[in-house]
């Protein structure tokens, strides 16, 4: 089998690919950490309206180093900038937006994604995220939930599995997964392969996936720029 480490996408490239599917003017929440990178790669001519749980809507990119105003942060405690029309509101109102179905897209990281769309992105184990947090609201409040993740763990175990073994963030909530090797939809309780790296065979990708991969028609090449 080809060495995955030699061909897999970087986090920035995964984020770039996920950003290409965000529509202009979509209301978007990006999970803390890696998913926040998606905001850097909006296609030319499109501008998402970013939401953060601590109560800011339509904020701008990160400021230049040394120019941070630490009264202006996102849910991940990272500095943000303001845009014309940026809105501030109470934390409770922010979650009312989430729970009320006013977000078009939520993009989160994952420890595991099951073939039926179950998501596990927190763990009480050593070094794990200490609590599920607002993700449990996001995965059932947003109209579309996508995941950005490496295809396998650092030990080489599949992150796309038949059933999650870790505590669930949400049930049957994920519709698309952008990994370091492929783009995979979840439909009718199955993983459906849409794109994969051209240098990786279907059989090799299947061997790295913990549940059956289905195809519907041609599988496109997963092609991304150097970013």
C-alpha positions as CSV (number, residue, x, y, z in Angstrom):
1,X,0.0,0.0,0.0
2,X,1.2,3.5,-0.8
3,X,2.4,5.6,2.2
4,X,-0.5,7.8,3.2
5,X,1.8,10.3,4.9
6,X,3.5,11.0,1.5
7,X,0.3,11.9,-0.3
8,X,-2.3,13.2,2.2
9,X,-3.5,16.7,2.2
10,X,-2.4,19.2,4.8
11,X,-5.0,20.8,7.1
12,X,-4.9,24.0,5.0
13,X,-5.7,22.0,1.9
14,X,-8.6,20.2,3.6
15,X,-9.9,23.6,4.8
16,X,-9.5,25.0,1.3
17,X,-11.6,22.2,-0.2
18,X,-14.3,22.6,2.4
19,X,-14.5,26.4,1.8
20,X,-15.3,25.8,-1.9
21,X,-18.7,24.5,-1.0
22,X,-19.8,27.4,1.1
23,X,-22.3,29.6,-0.7
24,X,-22.1,33.4,-0.9
25,X,-23.9,35.0,2.1
26,X,-24.3,31.7,3.9
27,X,-24.5,31.9,7.7
28,X,-21.6,29.8,8.9
29,X,-20.3,28.6,12.2
30,X,-16.7,27.2,12.3
31,X,-15.7,24.9,15.1
32,X,-12.9,25.8,17.5
33,X,-9.4,24.9,16.2
34,X,-8.8,23.4,12.8
35,X,-12.2,24.3,11.3
36,X,-11.6,28.0,11.9
37,X,-9.0,27.8,9.1
38,X,-11.8,27.4,6.5
39,X,-12.5,31.2,6.8
40,X,-9.1,31.9,5.1
41,X,-10.1,30.2,1.9
42,X,-13.4,31.7,0.7
43,X,-13.5,31.7,-3.1
44,X,-13.2,35.0,-4.8
45,X,-16.5,36.8,-5.1
46,X,-18.1,35.0,-2.1
47,X,-18.4,36.3,1.4
48,X,-19.9,34.1,4.2
49,X,-21.4,35.6,7.2
50,X,-19.6,34.0,10.1
51,X,-21.2,33.4,13.5
52,X,-19.5,32.6,16.8
53,X,-21.2,31.3,19.9
54,X,-20.0,34.0,22.2
55,X,-22.2,36.5,20.4
56,X,-20.7,38.0,17.2
57,X,-22.1,37.9,13.7
58,X,-20.4,38.9,10.4
59,X,-16.9,39.5,11.8
60,X,-13.8,39.8,9.7
61,X,-10.4,38.0,9.5
62,X,-7.8,37.8,12.2
63,X,-5.8,41.0,12.7
64,X,-2.2,41.3,12.0
65,X,0.1,40.3,14.9
66,X,0.4,43.1,17.4
67,X,-2.8,44.7,16.3
68,X,-5.2,42.5,18.3
69,X,-8.0,44.0,20.4
70,X,-8.6,41.3,23.0
71,X,-12.1,42.6,23.6
72,X,-12.9,41.2,20.2
73,X,-12.5,37.4,20.1
74,X,-14.3,34.4,18.7
75,X,-15.4,31.3,20.7
76,X,-11.9,29.9,20.4
77,X,-10.5,33.0,22.1
78,X,-8.8,34.1,18.9
79,X,-8.7,37.8,17.9
80,X,-11.1,38.9,15.2
81,X,-11.7,42.1,13.3
82,X,-14.9,44.0,12.6
83,X,-16.7,44.5,9.3
84,X,-19.3,47.1,8.3
85,X,-22.5,45.7,9.9
86,X,-20.8,43.4,12.5
87,X,-23.4,42.7,15.2
88,X,-22.9,41.9,18.9
89,X,-25.4,40.1,21.1
90,X,-26.0,38.1,24.3
91,X,-24.6,34.6,24.6
92,X,-28.2,33.3,25.0
93,X,-29.3,35.1,21.8
94,X,-26.4,33.5,20.0
95,X,-27.6,30.0,21.0
96,X,-31.2,31.0,20.1
97,X,-29.9,31.6,16.6
98,X,-28.3,28.2,16.5
99,X,-31.2,26.3,18.0
100,X,-33.7,28.2,15.9
101,X,-32.2,26.9,12.6
102,X,-30.8,30.2,11.5
103,X,-27.3,28.8,10.5
104,X,-26.8,27.4,7.0
105,X,-23.6,25.5,7.7
106,X,-21.6,24.3,10.7
107,X,-18.1,22.9,10.1
108,X,-16.6,20.9,12.9
109,X,-13.6,18.6,13.6
110,X,-14.0,15.0,14.6
111,X,-12.5,12.1,16.5
112,X,-15.0,9.7,14.8
113,X,-17.8,9.9,12.2
114,X,-20.1,6.9,11.7
115,X,-21.6,5.8,8.4
116,X,-25.1,6.9,9.6
117,X,-23.8,10.4,10.3
118,X,-23.2,10.1,14.1
119,X,-20.4,12.5,15.2
120,X,-18.0,12.1,18.1
121,X,-15.8,15.2,18.5
122,X,-15.2,15.2,22.3
123,X,-13.7,12.8,24.8
124,X,-13.3,12.6,28.5
125,X,-10.1,10.7,28.2
126,X,-6.5,11.9,28.7
127,X,-5.9,15.1,26.6
128,X,-9.5,15.1,25.4
129,X,-12.0,17.9,25.2
130,X,-13.5,18.2,28.7
131,X,-17.1,18.6,27.6
132,X,-19.3,18.5,24.6
133,X,-19.9,22.3,24.7
134,X,-21.9,24.1,22.0
135,X,-21.2,21.5,19.4
136,X,-24.2,19.5,20.4
137,X,-26.4,22.5,19.6
138,X,-24.7,23.3,16.3
139,X,-25.0,19.8,14.9
140,X,-28.7,19.8,15.3
141,X,-29.4,23.5,14.7
142,X,-27.5,24.1,11.5
143,X,-29.1,23.1,8.2
144,X,-25.9,21.4,7.0
145,X,-23.1,19.9,9.1
146,X,-19.7,19.1,7.6
147,X,-16.6,17.7,9.2
148,X,-12.9,18.4,8.4
149,X,-10.5,15.8,9.6
150,X,-7.5,13.6,8.9
151,X,-8.7,10.3,7.4
152,X,-7.0,8.2,10.1
153,X,-5.7,8.8,13.6
154,X,-2.0,9.4,14.4
155,X,-1.8,5.6,15.0
156,X,-3.4,4.8,11.7
157,X,-6.8,3.8,12.9
158,X,-9.8,4.8,10.8
159,X,-11.7,7.9,11.9
160,X,-14.6,7.0,9.6
161,X,-16.2,4.0,11.2
162,X,-19.3,1.8,11.2
163,X,-20.3,2.9,14.7
164,X,-18.7,5.5,17.0
165,X,-17.0,4.2,20.1
166,X,-16.6,7.6,21.8
167,X,-19.3,9.8,23.4
168,X,-21.6,11.2,20.7
169,X,-21.9,14.9,20.0
170,X,-24.9,14.3,17.7
171,X,-26.9,11.6,16.1
172,X,-27.2,11.2,12.3
173,X,-26.2,14.8,11.8
174,X,-23.2,14.9,9.5
175,X,-23.8,15.1,5.8
176,X,-20.3,15.5,4.3
177,X,-16.8,14.8,5.5
178,X,-13.6,16.4,4.0
179,X,-10.6,14.3,4.9
180,X,-6.9,14.3,4.1
181,X,-7.7,11.6,1.4
182,X,-11.2,12.1,0.1
183,X,-14.6,13.9,0.1
184,X,-17.3,11.6,1.4
185,X,-21.0,12.2,1.7
186,X,-23.3,10.4,4.1
187,X,-26.6,9.3,2.5
188,X,-29.1,6.7,3.6
189,X,-26.9,5.5,6.3
190,X,-23.8,4.9,4.2
191,X,-20.5,6.6,3.2
192,X,-20.7,7.6,-0.5
193,X,-17.3,8.5,-2.0
194,X,-17.4,11.7,-4.2
195,X,-13.7,12.6,-4.6
196,X,-10.4,10.9,-3.7
197,X,-6.7,11.6,-4.3
198,X,-5.8,10.4,-7.8
199,X,-2.7,8.7,-6.4
200,X,-4.7,6.5,-4.0
201,X,-6.7,3.5,-5.3
202,X,-10.2,2.8,-4.2
203,X,-9.1,-0.4,-2.5
204,X,-6.4,1.4,-0.6
205,X,-8.8,4.0,0.6
206,X,-11.3,1.4,1.6
207,X,-8.6,-0.3,3.7
208,X,-8.2,2.9,5.6
209,X,-11.9,3.3,6.2
210,X,-13.8,1.5,9.0
211,X,-17.0,1.0,7.1
212,X,-18.0,0.2,3.5
213,X,-17.5,3.0,0.9
214,X,-20.2,3.2,-1.8
215,X,-19.9,4.9,-5.1
216,X,-22.6,6.5,-7.3
217,X,-21.2,7.0,-10.8
218,X,-17.7,8.4,-11.4
219,X,-15.6,9.4,-8.5
220,X,-13.8,12.7,-9.1
221,X,-10.2,13.4,-8.4
222,X,-9.7,15.4,-5.2
223,X,-7.6,18.3,-6.5
224,X,-6.4,21.2,-4.4
225,X,-3.8,23.9,-4.7
226,X,-0.7,24.3,-2.7
227,X,-1.8,26.6,0.2
